[in-house]
Amino acid sequence: MTHHEGDPSFRGLPTKRVDQVTEPTGAPMSFVHKEGALNVALQNRIKDEELKKNPGVKLSHAPSIAEDEFYVDFEDGDMRNPVNFSLTRKWVMTITACAFAGITGAAGSSYVMGYSSMIRDLDCTLFQATIGLSMYALGIGLAPLVTSSFSEEFGRLLFYIISTFMFMLTEVMIALAPNIQTVIVARFLGGAFGSTGSTLVAGTIADIWLPHQRGFPMSLFALSIMTCNGLGPTVAGWIEANPSLGWRWIQWIHAIVSGVYFIIMLLFMRETRSTIILIRIARKVRKDTGDGRYRARAEENKPSLASMIWISCTRPLYLLLTEPTVLSFSLWVGFVWGVLYILLESISGEFKSVYGFDVGETGTIFVTITIGSLLGYLANVYQERMYQSSKYVHRKAQEARLYIACVASIVLPIGMLIFAWTARPDVPWIIPLVGLTFFWSSAFVIYQVVFVYLADCYGPYASSALAGQSLCRNILATIFPLFTARMFDMMTYKWADTLVAVIAIAMIPIPFVLFFYGSRIRQHSPVSQKIAEEEKISDLARS
């Protein structure tokens, strides 16, 4: 017996040639015959002959025509397959990944609470400090267009390690910044590295959970971002209120939390991208056997990293500009996200001027984000049950995701109007907070629905559709805070908030149009037609 024959991973290795392929038996790894290997080998041999005419070119010889090739794949129940991880391991990894999304969310919003001491210490203007808020959103929006391809090439775990460590360093950079320019640069870099929290986490959830199981983990992902957007300013407000701490300690605490998370991530996260795992297994098989016939499917016709970056940069823009579903939902959630950043910028000033709150008390107001997110989460739990009900899915297909979104589109402007018209000295401060809670709960529902609805509609192109909406959402979040102070100075808080509510009212038809006509719109979409054709081919192949 050779040193491989006792290893279960190699019991299925075939030993016969071309027309004598042996089916693997009893192994956790499947080796599938690759049809057309002879033609590929012949083409490669011809290519080698041509390369010999060019001296100085390094040649790689193709396999012999007599050789066969085999795909390495998972057998059913193989525990190396991420979807077969134990339930405990799945939840530990899901919570760990969502924690990073929460940390990046808190870092984005808590920054605004340190404006007063930052302006004093760095001798900068309010507008310059606001640029730091906008740059964070810009980094989150732009970076995934490039970095998403690196996770395809090198796996998710390595990307988690690098981005988490670098995110921690950006927080240290801000805490030690000698001037506002350094803060602005560090905020952009922090958003870029922190974008992993809003892009890679969703991919990790898709890696380890089956489609019908992803509703609750995805809700937890959205909940972690939104609740920490509220908890961050709440804690930061009381840090800013302490004269001996101030804005630098807001950043130091973020750096400390990020450092602790980095250690936790190293302990509990594992690679979850199945194609990367299979490539590594195939390499190990080739190394241990000395037989180059064993390959992962992802290694065949693999595009270059440069072409993957090009696709990841252009396809989201193509879907955003040509697909009515992606464009309308992106503008809707982008507007909501921009208003969220407007409120982050303006709530403290409004409650200081109207109710005389100090900085610690204004920070506590952001608890309404957490409360509203929890209410929105409960609404999405109900929406998920409706979606799982066969009568709703059979009646509306993907549009069965939009029932609660239609309600949220109405509640959101109502909340803004309550906030706009009740934030005055003769009305108790709790009333405008009720309006804010309505807004946050609706914003959470919309944020969650956009993810699951676009993922359902665009299947294999879901990541590009979501990248497109993320770009639109964060660009609007970048722009909105830059005119917030000027808008409130010219229009007053009441009328500026009313204007926002009127725009939200104008957007109410978006989910209703897609609810009633979404399937018809997709029938005229070239991308949707291509997806439908691919699904038919896949169904025929399985049958």
PyMOL commands that set and color helices and strands:
alter all, ss='L'
color gray80, all
select helices_A, chain A and resi 8-10+37-51+82-84+87-122+126-154+156-175+180-194+196-208+211-213+215-241+247-268+274-289+297-299+305-322+324-355+359-365+367-388+390-422+430-506+509-523+526-542
alter helices_A, ss='H'
color red, helices_A
select strands_A, chain A and resi 29-33+70-74+294-296
alter strands_A, ss='S'
color yellow, strands_A
deselect
rebuild
show_as cartoon
